[in-house]
Amino acid sequence: MKIAQMVESKYLKKEDLEAPRLLTIVGFEKVNVAKENDAPDFQWLMKFQECKPLVVKSTNLQLAAQALGSDDTDNWIGKKIVAYHEPNVTFGGKLVGGIRLRGARVPGATAPPAIQTAPGEAEYDDSIPF
């Protein structure tokens, strides 16, 4: 077991996500996440039905807004989102990994069709001036 998995937290952390998790958003709350005897540090939590809350900052709020099609968090309640561990998150110029959010796959949805080209035809358009 890795050390980070042994450390308990009130909030969702990257080590909690061995695989992506589909989560239902149930609300938001602003709380003081500072350690005892430290100066207050108020942050927003995204609360889920299935697990502990996630401290959300600008990037994950923007990703959620894009995935859920609205920048109004009131519209997110009851919606599903996927939380996953993204190893390419940086902090202080170093790769540290972190949690990212993305849209949930819709059952029955298909990927956009691939571009079809005739034999010998290029898959790009040379008429585009850049």
N, C-alpha and C positions, 0 to 999 in steps of 0.2 A: 504494500500500500504506500502511496506517495504521501509525503508530509502534508501537502495541501488538502488531501482528502481526510486527514485526521483532525483538521482544524474546523470546529463548528462555526457557523455563521447564521445570523438571522435572515440573511439575504442570499438570493441565488448567486452562485459564483461559477466560474468556468469549469471548475472541477466537478460540479454537480451534473455536468452535461457530457457524459461519455458518448451519447448519441443525441441528435436533434430531438427536441420535445415539442409536441403540439400542445399549446396552452390556451386556456380560455381567459380572457381579460375580464376581471370583475370589478376593478376600480383603481383609483389613484389616491395617494395620500402623501403629504409632505411631512417628513419626520427629521428629527435630529439624529444623524448617523455618527456623530463624533463619539470617540471613546470617552469613558468616564474621566472626569477632570480636565478634558480638553475643551477648547473653545467650541461653541455650537457650530454645527455644519448641517444646515437644513438642505435635504435633497428630496426629489420626488421618487416615490415607489410606484411601480406598476404591479398591481396585485393580481394573482392568478387563482383559479379554482383548484388547480392540480398540485401546486407547490408553493414554496415560500416566495416572497416578492423580489422583484429586481429593481435595484437602484438604476434609474434611467437618466441618461445625460443626452445632450443634443443629438449625437449621431444616431442612437437607438430610437429617439423620438422621431427623427426624420425618416429613418428606415421604416418604422411602424406606420407613420402617416402615408408614406408611399405604398406600402403593402396593403393598407386598409382603405386607401382611397379617400382619406379625409384628414385634415389637420386639426379637427375638433375631437379631443379625447372623449367627449360625451358619446360620440358615434362609435367608439371602439368597444364599449361595454358589451359583453356577450360574444364578441368576435374572437376568432381563433388566430393565433400567430405562432410561428415556430421560433424557438430560442435554440441557438447552437453555439458551440465553441468555435471561434475563429482564431486560428493561431497567428494570423498576420496583423493583429491589433498592436499598435505601437504606443508607448508611453515614455516620455523623456528621451526619445530617440532610440529606444530599444524595443525589440520585438518581445512582447510579454504575453500576448494572447488575451482574449476576452470574450464576452458574450455579444452576439449580434442577433438581430431579429430579421425575419423574412416572412413573406406571405405563406399561408398554408396552401397546399395543393388542393384544388377542387376535384372531388371524385368525378370521373368521366371527362374531365378536361383533357385536351390534347395539346401537344406542343405545336407551335406554328409550323406550317409546311415548309420543307426545305426548298430553296430556290432550285427550280428545274432549269437545266440548260440543255440545248441541243448538243449532240456530239461535236466536239471540236470548238464549241462556243465558249468564250471566257465567262467566268462567274462574276465579272465586274464590268462596269460601264466606263469606257474610256472618255465619254463625252462630258463627264463631270470635271470641271476645271480646277480641281485641287488634288 
